[in-house]
């Protein structure tokens, strides 16, 4: 079985990239791509989503935190694990970062093995809600499918329904969206007769009103309907 390589984007100062490429080169099945500016990183995120983001504080913290908040609002970027590399140890700085949407901090200098372990752990945590959502979507699709099958498979005894020709005509007009007045005119009959046919339709279909009548899958049911010559 082929193991997929993790794609990790790193925000790193241009002067440090060559050194960092060696520093990040650890056996953890990951491909690191370095970006020297926040704008270059943002531009690349518009067409490629990495498995994880590692942000070195090379811009002002306000800009970095605003960038993280921006990612958390994006449809495709809100679930990317974000790690901030910092040389600061003040808890207040970390709290601001967590509030902005950062997942973890790693103090510099760091051990590459620790970074690798942290990335994998964050990915496992992020996958849990994703898997749950996928299972729920699958369950919802299954429920919808069962509901459609139940309606179209004849929960209603369609083979035992007998509509007169006029009842069938009224039903077809109703399904075309016609009003009672329009049906009365087109069938050249009285309003009272149209209402009488509707009442018969409700009784024979075992439903309670016009809205429910329109909701039935008559396109398939009408194929099985039998009409006699009465009125």
Steps between C-alpha positions, in 0.01 A plus 500: 500500500642837395532757778404852396756771565386785719507843339612766747525872425752699705516877542871566543731797462674502161845508662420191705341284231816316392585425861140407581477260207766290669350555844157372389642210300409220736367154416131571561350448152447872444569742218579851625438804280644829623359849450699811591200735523148484630364612163673219310360249747151649466519490119597132500221410741251624241571199277668241725399388848777345713459246779657739751632856534812594698535874558821657616444846643670698223231770484339698778288283724191708422534418130563134577195470726283683246619254236407203722153645564461544124585132447251390763223678309587331169294202387805300389755630752311501829606148596870520412712432811712808578823494701681818602874492557607751761793595718268670747391329816232744621170323556308814401645485147397138470148572625454766230618249240265229622210746499583588139478134399851360541508130591841475663821683585849360470791676668821564305738339471289188457566134447396384147366175644275696737371709210424188299315343792304821563390523136377140493315542829322815378400326178346213697299748707380687190396177328257398775232765430553454125438125524194564718359746244563254216319224690206732574477606133499135397225424753290795381533386136390151603197634689400719203534203267279287723241777520487536121478124455216483753298765315561371150460132586135523582448566863170590340295215351515648149397180325174502697411866427229556243449856380221601269599680182397839642686436827815413303454814289468718810808337651706570189388864498595533868847358429535756219450772762153604388260670741149373567357785289728409206410132530131589508534698179720251314281200589182698436347406832392669821723592794290273717581204273874576507490511882305173499766333286772633730324356803485161326872524418579569867289205614635253247863604556454502878637851536369812671547792261626661183857551622542131581334405173761701306786341695426146379708360209213500253729480197561136587167434670289618207650226283330248725169681542189348345211726401158388400259683274290645781503863615 
